Amino acid sequence: MEKTINSNGIKVRGSESVGFENLVQGSSQFGIGIILTLAALVGIWGVACLIGGMAKSGSLIEMGRGFLTAVIGM
């Protein structure tokens, strides 16, 4: 499809303006950036919790035993 310039000086392709497409693409990229940032923060928090659990329990086996005790309730 050919790009033309309308009476307002905006490049258009068919009935859509190029500026609107850029806005939509920018918004999508911003949203994906927020989602990835939050996922990274949750991952970092999870690793910090594992490190804290290891420090408190003393060993990996004790941490596993404590986890099973918490889940099973025995």
Rosetta blueprint (number, residue, H / E / L):
1 M L
2 E L
3 K E
4 T E
5 I E
6 N L
7 S L
8 N L
9 G L
10 I L
11 K E
12 V E
13 R E
14 G L
15 S L
16 E E
17 S E
18 V H
19 G H
20 F H
21 E H
22 N H
23 L H
24 V H
25 Q H
26 G H
27 S H
28 S H
29 Q H
30 F H
31 G H
32 I H
33 G H
34 I H
35 I H
36 L H
37 T H
38 L H
39 A H
40 A H
41 L H
42 V H
43 G H
44 I H
45 W H
46 G H
47 V H
48 A H
49 C H
50 L H
51 I H
52 G H
53 G H
54 M H
55 A H
56 K H
57 S H
58 G L
59 S L
60 L H
61 I H
62 E H
63 M H
64 G H
65 R H
66 G H
67 F H
68 L H
69 T H
70 A H
71 V H
72 I H
73 G L
74 M L
